[in-house]
Amino acid sequence: MTTRPTTSAVLTKEIQHHLRDLIARLHQLNDAVGARVELRGPDLEILDLIARHGPVSPSEVASA
């Protein structure tokens, strides 16, 4: 006898799928923006970190 997945299990799987898709699309966007402004992905991530938290030390950047 097979058991049917619960509604919450189905929703969890669906959310995971959509989050993976979102992450892939965000990577594509970062690549496109980076190419446009001639920056690499890690450079954009550091700029985002600074934009969100203000000035940060190199060790804070490394730990993030």
N, CA, C and O atoms as a Tripos MOL2 file, in Angstrom:
@<TRIPOS>MOLECULE
protein
  256   255    64     0     0
PROTEIN
NO_CHARGES

@<TRIPOS>ATOM
      1 N           0.8400   -1.1540    0.0000 N.3       1 MET1
      2 CA          0.0000    0.0000    0.0000 C.3       1 MET1
      3 C           0.9060    1.2450    0.0000 C.2       1 MET1
      4 O           1.8460    1.3350    0.7890 O.2       1 MET1
      5 N           0.6150    2.1850   -0.8820 N.am      2 THR2
      6 CA          1.3840    3.4210   -0.9330 C.3       2 THR2
      7 C           0.6610    4.5100   -0.1550 C.2       2 THR2
      8 O          -0.5680    4.5570   -0.0990 O.2       2 THR2
      9 N           1.4520    5.3680    0.4320 N.am      3 THR3
     10 CA          0.8480    6.4730    1.1700 C.3       3 THR3
     11 C           0.9660    7.7380    0.3460 C.2       3 THR3
     12 O           1.9400    7.9350   -0.3800 O.2       3 THR3
     13 N          -0.0230    8.5800    0.4640 N.am      4 ARG4
     14 CA         -0.0220    9.8590   -0.2490 C.3       4 ARG4
     15 C           0.7180   10.8830    0.5980 C.2       4 ARG4
     16 O           0.5650   10.9090    1.8190 O.2       4 ARG4
     17 N           1.5330   11.7390   -0.0540 N.am      5 PRO5
     18 CA          2.2110   12.7770    0.7190 C.3       5 PRO5
     19 C           1.2080   13.7550    1.3170 C.2       5 PRO5
     20 O           0.1570   14.0200    0.7330 O.2       5 PRO5
     21 N           1.5390   14.2760    2.4630 N.am      6 THR6
     22 CA          0.6520   15.2430    3.1100 C.3       6 THR6
     23 C           0.6970   16.5550    2.3340 C.2       6 THR6
     24 O           1.6070   16.7950    1.5410 O.2       6 THR6
     25 N          -0.2890   17.3860    2.5770 N.am      7 THR7
     26 CA         -0.3590   18.6850    1.9170 C.3       7 THR7
     27 C           0.8840   19.5110    2.2450 C.2       7 THR7
     28 O           1.4380   20.1690    1.3650 O.2       7 THR7
     29 N           1.3240   19.4800    3.5030 N.am      8 SER8
     30 CA          2.5020   20.2650    3.8720 C.3       8 SER8
     31 C           3.7550   19.7450    3.1850 C.2       8 SER8
     32 O           4.6290   20.5350    2.8290 O.2       8 SER8
     33 N           3.8640   18.4360    2.9900 N.am      9 ALA9
     34 CA          5.0240   17.8770    2.2920 C.3       9 ALA9
     35 C           5.0300   18.3060    0.8330 C.2       9 ALA9
     36 O           6.0820   18.6210    0.2770 O.2       9 ALA9
     37 N           3.8720   18.3160    0.2250 N.am     10 VAL10
     38 CA          3.7540   18.7490   -1.1690 C.3      10 VAL10
     39 C           4.1100   20.2190   -1.2950 C.2      10 VAL10
     40 O           4.8490   20.6110   -2.1980 O.2      10 VAL10
     41 N           3.5880   21.0250   -0.3950 N.am     11 LEU11
     42 CA          3.8830   22.4610   -0.4150 C.3      11 LEU11
     43 C           5.3590   22.7290   -0.1590 C.2      11 LEU11
     44 O           5.9490   23.6100   -0.7840 O.2      11 LEU11
     45 N           5.9510   21.9780    0.7490 N.am     12 THR12
     46 CA          7.3820   22.1330    1.0200 C.3      12 THR12
     47 C           8.1990   21.8540   -0.2210 C.2      12 THR12
     48 O           9.1060   22.6210   -0.5450 O.2      12 THR12
     49 N           7.9020   20.7790   -0.9230 N.am     13 LYS13
     50 CA          8.6090   20.4400   -2.1560 C.3      13 LYS13
     51 C           8.4260   21.5330   -3.2050 C.2      13 LYS13
     52 O           9.3720   21.8940   -3.9050 O.2      13 LYS13
     53 N           7.2260   22.0490   -3.3110 N.am     14 GLU14
     54 CA          6.9370   23.0940   -4.2860 C.3      14 GLU14
     55 C           7.7150   24.3770   -3.9520 C.2      14 GLU14
     56 O           8.2680   25.0230   -4.8420 O.2      14 GLU14
     57 N           7.7490   24.7290   -2.6910 N.am     15 ILE15
     58 CA          8.5100   25.9130   -2.2760 C.3      15 ILE15
     59 C           9.9960   25.7190   -2.5530 C.2      15 ILE15
     60 O          10.6560   26.6340   -3.0450 O.2      15 ILE15
     61 N          10.5240   24.5500   -2.2470 N.am     16 GLN16
     62 CA         11.9360   24.2650   -2.5150 C.3      16 GLN16
     63 C          12.2390   24.4050   -4.0000 C.2      16 GLN16
     64 O          13.2630   24.9730   -4.3810 O.2      16 GLN16
     65 N          11.3560   23.8910   -4.8230 N.am     17 HIS17
     66 CA         11.5420   23.9890   -6.2730 C.3      17 HIS17
     67 C          11.5770   25.4540   -6.7170 C.2      17 HIS17
     68 O          12.4430   25.8510   -7.4960 O.2      17 HIS17
     69 N          10.6420   26.2430   -6.2240 N.am     18 HIS18
     70 CA         10.5780   27.6530   -6.6180 C.3      18 HIS18
     71 C          11.7760   28.4480   -6.0800 C.2      18 HIS18
     72 O          12.2720   29.3530   -6.7520 O.2      18 HIS18
     73 N          12.2370   28.1130   -4.8790 N.am     19 LEU19
     74 CA         13.4210   28.7890   -4.3420 C.3      19 LEU19
     75 C          14.6620   28.4720   -5.1740 C.2      19 LEU19
     76 O          15.4760   29.3580   -5.4340 O.2      19 LEU19
     77 N          14.8100   27.2220   -5.5900 N.am     20 ARG20
     78 CA         15.9430   26.8670   -6.4570 C.3      20 ARG20
     79 C          15.8770   27.6310   -7.7740 C.2      20 ARG20
     80 O          16.8940   28.1180   -8.2670 O.2      20 ARG20
     81 N          14.6880   27.7350   -8.3360 N.am     21 ASP21
     82 CA         14.5040   28.4850   -9.5730 C.3      21 ASP21
     83 C          14.8450   29.9570   -9.3660 C.2      21 ASP21
     84 O          15.5100   30.5620  -10.2070 O.2      21 ASP21
     85 N          14.3990   30.5320   -8.2610 N.am     22 LEU22
     86 CA         14.6890   31.9270   -7.9510 C.3      22 LEU22
     87 C          16.1930   32.1530   -7.8120 C.2      22 LEU22
     88 O          16.7240   33.1280   -8.3420 O.2      22 LEU22
     89 N          16.8740   31.2690   -7.1110 N.am     23 ILE23
     90 CA         18.3170   31.3970   -6.9330 C.3      23 ILE23
     91 C          19.0220   31.3490   -8.2790 C.2      23 ILE23
     92 O          19.9310   32.1420   -8.5250 O.2      23 ILE23
     93 N          18.6270   30.4420   -9.1470 N.am     24 ALA24
     94 CA         19.2420   30.3470  -10.4740 C.3      24 ALA24
     95 C          19.0170   31.6310  -11.2690 C.2      24 ALA24
     96 O          19.9290   32.1180  -11.9370 O.2      24 ALA24
     97 N          17.8090   32.1750  -11.1970 N.am     25 ARG25
     98 CA         17.5140   33.4210  -11.9200 C.3      25 ARG25
     99 C          18.2840   34.6030  -11.3390 C.2      25 ARG25
    100 O          18.7170   35.4810  -12.0850 O.2      25 ARG25
    101 N          18.4610   34.6370  -10.0210 N.am     26 LEU26
    102 CA         19.2400   35.7090   -9.4080 C.3      26 LEU26
    103 C          20.7060   35.6360   -9.8250 C.2      26 LEU26
    104 O          21.3460   36.6670  -10.0310 O.2      26 LEU26
    105 N          21.2360   34.4270   -9.9480 N.am     27 HIS27
    106 CA         22.6040   34.2660  -10.4390 C.3      27 HIS27
    107 C          22.7210   34.7870  -11.8720 C.2      27 HIS27
    108 O          23.6960   35.4530  -12.2200 O.2      27 HIS27
    109 N          21.7330   34.4830  -12.6860 N.am     28 GLN28
    110 CA         21.7430   34.9800  -14.0630 C.3      28 GLN28
    111 C          21.6890   36.5030  -14.0900 C.2      28 GLN28
    112 O          22.3970   37.1360  -14.8730 O.2      28 GLN28
    113 N          20.8580   37.0880  -13.2440 N.am     29 LEU29
    114 CA         20.7550   38.5440  -13.1680 C.3      29 LEU29
    115 C          22.0830   39.1500  -12.7110 C.2      29 LEU29
    116 O          22.5480   40.1320  -13.2900 O.2      29 LEU29
    117 N          22.6920   38.5740  -11.6820 N.am     30 ASN30
    118 CA         23.9780   39.0690  -11.2090 C.3      30 ASN30
    119 C          25.0350   38.9910  -12.3100 C.2      30 ASN30
    120 O          25.8350   39.9130  -12.4700 O.2      30 ASN30
    121 N          25.0410   37.9060  -13.0620 N.am     31 ASP31
    122 CA         25.9910   37.7690  -14.1650 C.3      31 ASP31
    123 C          25.7610   38.8440  -15.2150 C.2      31 ASP31
    124 O          26.7140   39.4330  -15.7240 O.2      31 ASP31
    125 N          24.4960   39.1010  -15.5400 N.am     32 ALA32
    126 CA         24.1800   40.1070  -16.5560 C.3      32 ALA32
    127 C          24.5670   41.5040  -16.0800 C.2      32 ALA32
    128 O          25.1480   42.2820  -16.8360 O.2      32 ALA32
    129 N          24.2460   41.8200  -14.8320 N.am     33 VAL33
    130 CA         24.6090   43.1260  -14.2850 C.3      33 VAL33
    131 C          26.1240   43.2510  -14.2060 C.2      33 VAL33
    132 O          26.6830   44.2870  -14.5650 O.2      33 VAL33
    133 N          26.7760   42.2210  -13.7460 N.am     34 GLY34
    134 CA         28.2270   42.2320  -13.6440 C.3      34 GLY34
    135 C          28.8960   42.4560  -14.9850 C.2      34 GLY34
    136 O          29.8590   43.2160  -15.0850 O.2      34 GLY34
    137 N          28.3950   41.8070  -16.0040 N.am     35 ALA35
    138 CA         28.9570   41.9970  -17.3440 C.3      35 ALA35
    139 C          28.7290   43.4230  -17.8210 C.2      35 ALA35
    140 O          29.5850   44.0030  -18.4890 O.2      35 ALA35
    141 N          27.6000   43.9760  -17.4870 N.am     36 ARG36
    142 CA         27.2690   45.3420  -17.9190 C.3      36 ARG36
    143 C          28.1780   46.3870  -17.2780 C.2      36 ARG36
    144 O          28.5860   47.3460  -17.9320 O.2      36 ARG36
    145 N          28.4910   46.1990  -16.0010 N.am     37 VAL37
    146 CA         29.3180   47.1740  -15.2820 C.3      37 VAL37
    147 C          30.7610   46.6920  -15.0970 C.2      37 VAL37
    148 O          31.5480   47.3020  -14.3720 O.2      37 VAL37
    149 N          31.0820   45.6050  -15.7550 N.am     38 GLU38
    150 CA         32.4300   45.0240  -15.7440 C.3      38 GLU38
    151 C          32.9080   44.6590  -14.3370 C.2      38 GLU38
    152 O          34.0280   44.9840  -13.9440 O.2      38 GLU38
    153 N          32.0440   43.9820  -13.5920 N.am     39 LEU39
    154 CA         32.3940   43.4480  -12.2780 C.3      39 LEU39
    155 C          32.0810   41.9650  -12.2460 C.2      39 LEU39
    156 O          31.1890   41.4930  -12.9500 O.2      39 LEU39
    157 N          32.8140   41.2410  -11.4310 N.am     40 ARG40
    158 CA         32.5470   39.8120  -11.2580 C.3      40 ARG40
    159 C          31.4850   39.6080  -10.1830 C.2      40 ARG40
    160 O          31.1770   40.5270   -9.4230 O.2      40 ARG40
    161 N          30.9320   38.4090  -10.1220 N.am     41 GLY41
    162 CA         29.9070   38.0910   -9.1370 C.3      41 GLY41
    163 C          30.3150   38.3930   -7.7080 C.2      41 GLY41
    164 O          29.5540   39.0300   -6.9790 O.2      41 GLY41
    165 N          31.5160   37.9470   -7.2760 N.am     42 PRO42
    166 CA         31.9260   38.2440   -5.8960 C.3      42 PRO42
    167 C          32.0280   39.7470   -5.6150 C.2      42 PRO42
    168 O          31.7380   40.1920   -4.5040 O.2      42 PRO42
    169 N          32.4360   40.5210   -6.6100 N.am     43 ASP43
    170 CA         32.5000   41.9820   -6.4350 C.3      43 ASP43
    171 C          31.1110   42.5430   -6.1610 C.2      43 ASP43
    172 O          30.9430   43.4000   -5.2930 O.2      43 ASP43
    173 N          30.1230   42.0630   -6.8970 N.am     44 LEU44
    174 CA         28.7470   42.5220   -6.6900 C.3      44 LEU44
    175 C          28.2340   42.1250   -5.3100 C.2      44 LEU44
    176 O          27.5120   42.8870   -4.6680 O.2      44 LEU44
    177 N          28.6070   40.9380   -4.8600 N.am     45 GLU45
    178 CA         28.1740   40.4830   -3.5390 C.3      45 GLU45
    179 C          28.7550   41.3770   -2.4490 C.2      45 GLU45
    180 O          28.0680   41.7010   -1.4800 O.2      45 GLU45
    181 N          30.0110   41.7760   -2.6010 N.am     46 ILE46
    182 CA         30.6330   42.6600   -1.6190 C.3      46 ILE46
    183 C          29.9620   44.0310   -1.6360 C.2      46 ILE46
    184 O          29.7080   44.6100   -0.5800 O.2      46 ILE46
    185 N          29.6770   44.5490   -2.8190 N.am     47 LEU47
    186 CA         28.9810   45.8290   -2.9040 C.3      47 LEU47
    187 C          27.6000   45.7510   -2.2620 C.2      47 LEU47
    188 O          27.1620   46.6980   -1.6090 O.2      47 LEU47
    189 N          26.9160   44.6300   -2.4450 N.am     48 ASP48
    190 CA         25.6060   44.4400   -1.8140 C.3      48 ASP48
    191 C          25.7460   44.4060   -0.3010 C.2      48 ASP48
    192 O          24.9320   44.9930    0.4110 O.2      48 ASP48
    193 N          26.7610   43.7290    0.1890 N.am     49 LEU49
    194 CA         27.0140   43.6630    1.6280 C.3      49 LEU49
    195 C          27.2270   45.0690    2.1890 C.2      49 LEU49
    196 O          26.6670   45.4190    3.2280 O.2      49 LEU49
    197 N          28.0290   45.8630    1.5060 N.am     50 ILE50
    198 CA         28.2920   47.2360    1.9470 C.3      50 ILE50
    199 C          27.0150   48.0720    1.8800 C.2      50 ILE50
    200 O          26.7550   48.8780    2.7740 O.2      50 ILE50
    201 N          26.2280   47.8870    0.8400 N.am     51 ALA51
    202 CA         24.9860   48.6470    0.6980 C.3      51 ALA51
    203 C          24.0070   48.3300    1.8300 C.2      51 ALA51
    204 O          23.2860   49.2110    2.2970 O.2      51 ALA51
    205 N          23.9870   47.0760    2.2670 N.am     52 ARG52
    206 CA         23.0510   46.6780    3.3190 C.3      52 ARG52
    207 C          23.5300   47.0290    4.7160 C.2      52 ARG52
    208 O          22.7220   47.3600    5.5840 O.2      52 ARG52
    209 N          24.8530   46.9610    4.9450 N.am     53 HIS53
    210 CA         25.3630   47.1020    6.3040 C.3      53 HIS53
    211 C          26.2720   48.3080    6.5070 C.2      53 HIS53
    212 O          26.7350   48.5430    7.6230 O.2      53 HIS53
    213 N          26.5370   49.0700    5.4630 N.am     54 GLY54
    214 CA         27.4530   50.1830    5.6010 C.3      54 GLY54
    215 C          28.8940   49.6960    5.5450 C.2      54 GLY54
    216 O          29.1540   48.5550    5.1630 O.2      54 GLY54
    217 N          29.8120   50.5440    5.9170 N.am     55 PRO55
    218 CA         31.2240   50.1640    5.8650 C.3      55 PRO55
    219 C          31.4860   48.8890    6.6840 C.2      55 PRO55
    220 O          31.0170   48.7550    7.8140 O.2      55 PRO55
    221 N          32.2270   47.9830    6.1020 N.am     56 VAL56
    222 CA         32.5810   46.7270    6.7880 C.3      56 VAL56
    223 C          34.0770   46.5020    6.6370 C.2      56 VAL56
    224 O          34.6950   46.9510    5.6720 O.2      56 VAL56
    225 N          34.6380   45.8090    7.5930 N.am     57 SER57
    226 CA         36.0650   45.5020    7.5640 C.3      57 SER57
    227 C          36.3160   44.3310    6.6090 C.2      57 SER57
    228 O          35.3920   43.5890    6.2770 O.2      57 SER57
    229 N          37.5590   44.1680    6.1720 N.am     58 PRO58
    230 CA         37.8680   43.0020    5.3270 C.3      58 PRO58
    231 C          37.5350   41.6750    5.9940 C.2      58 PRO58
    232 O          37.0920   40.7400    5.3270 O.2      58 PRO58
    233 N          37.7430   41.5850    7.3070 N.am     59 SER59
    234 CA         37.3990   40.3230    7.9880 C.3      59 SER59
    235 C          35.8930   40.0770    8.0080 C.2      59 SER59
    236 O          35.4500   38.9300    7.9500 O.2      59 SER59
    237 N          35.1090   41.1480    8.0890 N.am     60 GLU60
    238 CA         33.6500   40.9950    8.0220 C.3      60 GLU60
    239 C          33.2190   40.5360    6.6290 C.2      60 GLU60
    240 O          32.3120   39.7160    6.4870 O.2      60 GLU60
    241 N          33.8770   41.0740    5.6090 N.am     61 VAL61
    242 CA         33.5840   40.6420    4.2400 C.3      61 VAL61
    243 C          33.9230   39.1670    4.0790 C.2      61 VAL61
    244 O          33.1500   38.4080    3.4950 O.2      61 VAL61
    245 N          35.0720   38.7640    4.5940 N.am     62 ALA62
    246 CA         35.4990   37.3690    4.4720 C.3      62 ALA62
    247 C          34.5520   36.4260    5.1980 C.2      62 ALA62
    248 O          34.2620   35.3370    4.7010 O.2      62 ALA62
    249 N          34.0690   36.8290    6.3630 N.am     63 SER63
    250 CA         33.1710   35.9460    7.1120 C.3      63 SER63
    251 C          31.7720   35.8770    6.5040 C.2      63 SER63
    252 O          31.0540   34.8920    6.6710 O.2      63 SER63
    253 N          31.4000   36.9440    5.7950 N.am     64 ALA64
    254 CA         30.0750   36.9510    5.1640 C.3      64 ALA64
    255 C          30.0850   36.0740    3.9380 C.2      64 ALA64
    256 O          29.0640   35.9450    3.2630 O.2      64 ALA64
@<TRIPOS>BOND
     1     1     2 1
     2     2     3 1
     3     3     4 2
     4     3     5 am
     5     5     6 1
     6     6     7 1
     7     7     8 2
     8     7     9 am
     9     9    10 1
    10    10    11 1
    11    11    12 2
    12    11    13 am
    13    13    14 1
    14    14    15 1
    15    15    16 2
    16    15    17 am
    17    17    18 1
    18    18    19 1
    19    19    20 2
    20    19    21 am
    21    21    22 1
    22    22    23 1
    23    23    24 2
    24    23    25 am
    25    25    26 1
    26    26    27 1
    27    27    28 2
    28    27    29 am
    29    29    30 1
    30    30    31 1
    31    31    32 2
    32    31    33 am
    33    33    34 1
    34    34    35 1
    35    35    36 2
    36    35    37 am
    37    37    38 1
    38    38    39 1
    39    39    40 2
    40    39    41 am
    41    41    42 1
    42    42    43 1
    43    43    44 2
    44    43    45 am
    45    45    46 1
    46    46    47 1
    47    47    48 2
    48    47    49 am
    49    49    50 1
    50    50    51 1
    51    51    52 2
    52    51    53 am
    53    53    54 1
    54    54    55 1
    55    55    56 2
    56    55    57 am
    57    57    58 1
    58    58    59 1
    59    59    60 2
    60    59    61 am
    61    61    62 1
    62    62    63 1
    63    63    64 2
    64    63    65 am
    65    65    66 1
    66    66    67 1
    67    67    68 2
    68    67    69 am
    69    69    70 1
    70    70    71 1
    71    71    72 2
    72    71    73 am
    73    73    74 1
    74    74    75 1
    75    75    76 2
    76    75    77 am
    77    77    78 1
    78    78    79 1
    79    79    80 2
    80    79    81 am
    81    81    82 1
    82    82    83 1
    83    83    84 2
    84    83    85 am
    85    85    86 1
    86    86    87 1
    87    87    88 2
    88    87    89 am
    89    89    90 1
    90    90    91 1
    91    91    92 2
    92    91    93 am
    93    93    94 1
    94    94    95 1
    95    95    96 2
    96    95    97 am
    97    97    98 1
    98    98    99 1
    99    99   100 2
   100    99   101 am
   101   101   102 1
   102   102   103 1
   103   103   104 2
   104   103   105 am
   105   105   106 1
   106   106   107 1
   107   107   108 2
   108   107   109 am
   109   109   110 1
   110   110   111 1
   111   111   112 2
   112   111   113 am
   113   113   114 1
   114   114   115 1
   115   115   116 2
   116   115   117 am
   117   117   118 1
   118   118   119 1
   119   119   120 2
   120   119   121 am
   121   121   122 1
   122   122   123 1
   123   123   124 2
   124   123   125 am
   125   125   126 1
   126   126   127 1
   127   127   128 2
   128   127   129 am
   129   129   130 1
   130   130   131 1
   131   131   132 2
   132   131   133 am
   133   133   134 1
   134   134   135 1
   135   135   136 2
   136   135   137 am
   137   137   138 1
   138   138   139 1
   139   139   140 2
   140   139   141 am
   141   141   142 1
   142   142   143 1
   143   143   144 2
   144   143   145 am
   145   145   146 1
   146   146   147 1
   147   147   148 2
   148   147   149 am
   149   149   150 1
   150   150   151 1
   151   151   152 2
   152   151   153 am
   153   153   154 1
   154   154   155 1
   155   155   156 2
   156   155   157 am
   157   157   158 1
   158   158   159 1
   159   159   160 2
   160   159   161 am
   161   161   162 1
   162   162   163 1
   163   163   164 2
   164   163   165 am
   165   165   166 1
   166   166   167 1
   167   167   168 2
   168   167   169 am
   169   169   170 1
   170   170   171 1
   171   171   172 2
   172   171   173 am
   173   173   174 1
   174   174   175 1
   175   175   176 2
   176   175   177 am
   177   177   178 1
   178   178   179 1
   179   179   180 2
   180   179   181 am
   181   181   182 1
   182   182   183 1
   183   183   184 2
   184   183   185 am
   185   185   186 1
   186   186   187 1
   187   187   188 2
   188   187   189 am
   189   189   190 1
   190   190   191 1
   191   191   192 2
   192   191   193 am
   193   193   194 1
   194   194   195 1
   195   195   196 2
   196   195   197 am
   197   197   198 1
   198   198   199 1
   199   199   200 2
   200   199   201 am
   201   201   202 1
   202   202   203 1
   203   203   204 2
   204   203   205 am
   205   205   206 1
   206   206   207 1
   207   207   208 2
   208   207   209 am
   209   209   210 1
   210   210   211 1
   211   211   212 2
   212   211   213 am
   213   213   214 1
   214   214   215 1
   215   215   216 2
   216   215   217 am
   217   217   218 1
   218   218   219 1
   219   219   220 2
   220   219   221 am
   221   221   222 1
   222   222   223 1
   223   223   224 2
   224   223   225 am
   225   225   226 1
   226   226   227 1
   227   227   228 2
   228   227   229 am
   229   229   230 1
   230   230   231 1
   231   231   232 2
   232   231   233 am
   233   233   234 1
   234   234   235 1
   235   235   236 2
   236   235   237 am
   237   237   238 1
   238   238   239 1
   239   239   240 2
   240   239   241 am
   241   241   242 1
   242   242   243 1
   243   243   244 2
   244   243   245 am
   245   245   246 1
   246   246   247 1
   247   247   248 2
   248   247   249 am
   249   249   250 1
   250   250   251 1
   251   251   252 2
   252   251   253 am
   253   253   254 1
   254   254   255 1
   255   255   256 2
@<TRIPOS>SUBSTRUCTURE
     1 MET1         2 RESIDUE 1 A MET
     2 THR2         6 RESIDUE 1 A THR
     3 THR3        10 RESIDUE 1 A THR
     4 ARG4        14 RESIDUE 1 A ARG
     5 PRO5        18 RESIDUE 1 A PRO
     6 THR6        22 RESIDUE 1 A THR
     7 THR7        26 RESIDUE 1 A THR
     8 SER8        30 RESIDUE 1 A SER
     9 ALA9        34 RESIDUE 1 A ALA
    10 VAL10       38 RESIDUE 1 A VAL
    11 LEU11       42 RESIDUE 1 A LEU
    12 THR12       46 RESIDUE 1 A THR
    13 LYS13       50 RESIDUE 1 A LYS
    14 GLU14       54 RESIDUE 1 A GLU
    15 ILE15       58 RESIDUE 1 A ILE
    16 GLN16       62 RESIDUE 1 A GLN
    17 HIS17       66 RESIDUE 1 A HIS
    18 HIS18       70 RESIDUE 1 A HIS
    19 LEU19       74 RESIDUE 1 A LEU
    20 ARG20       78 RESIDUE 1 A ARG
    21 ASP21       82 RESIDUE 1 A ASP
    22 LEU22       86 RESIDUE 1 A LEU
    23 ILE23       90 RESIDUE 1 A ILE
    24 ALA24       94 RESIDUE 1 A ALA
    25 ARG25       98 RESIDUE 1 A ARG
    26 LEU26      102 RESIDUE 1 A LEU
    27 HIS27      106 RESIDUE 1 A HIS
    28 GLN28      110 RESIDUE 1 A GLN
    29 LEU29      114 RESIDUE 1 A LEU
    30 ASN30      118 RESIDUE 1 A ASN
    31 ASP31      122 RESIDUE 1 A ASP
    32 ALA32      126 RESIDUE 1 A ALA
    33 VAL33      130 RESIDUE 1 A VAL
    34 GLY34      134 RESIDUE 1 A GLY
    35 ALA35      138 RESIDUE 1 A ALA
    36 ARG36      142 RESIDUE 1 A ARG
    37 VAL37      146 RESIDUE 1 A VAL
    38 GLU38      150 RESIDUE 1 A GLU
    39 LEU39      154 RESIDUE 1 A LEU
    40 ARG40      158 RESIDUE 1 A ARG
    41 GLY41      162 RESIDUE 1 A GLY
    42 PRO42      166 RESIDUE 1 A PRO
    43 ASP43      170 RESIDUE 1 A ASP
    44 LEU44      174 RESIDUE 1 A LEU
    45 GLU45      178 RESIDUE 1 A GLU
    46 ILE46      182 RESIDUE 1 A ILE
    47 LEU47      186 RESIDUE 1 A LEU
    48 ASP48      190 RESIDUE 1 A ASP
    49 LEU49      194 RESIDUE 1 A LEU
    50 ILE50      198 RESIDUE 1 A ILE
    51 ALA51      202 RESIDUE 1 A ALA
    52 ARG52      206 RESIDUE 1 A ARG
    53 HIS53      210 RESIDUE 1 A HIS
    54 GLY54      214 RESIDUE 1 A GLY
    55 PRO55      218 RESIDUE 1 A PRO
    56 VAL56      222 RESIDUE 1 A VAL
    57 SER57      226 RESIDUE 1 A SER
    58 PRO58      230 RESIDUE 1 A PRO
    59 SER59      234 RESIDUE 1 A SER
    60 GLU60      238 RESIDUE 1 A GLU
    61 VAL61      242 RESIDUE 1 A VAL
    62 ALA62      246 RESIDUE 1 A ALA
    63 SER63      250 RESIDUE 1 A SER
    64 ALA64      254 RESIDUE 1 A ALA
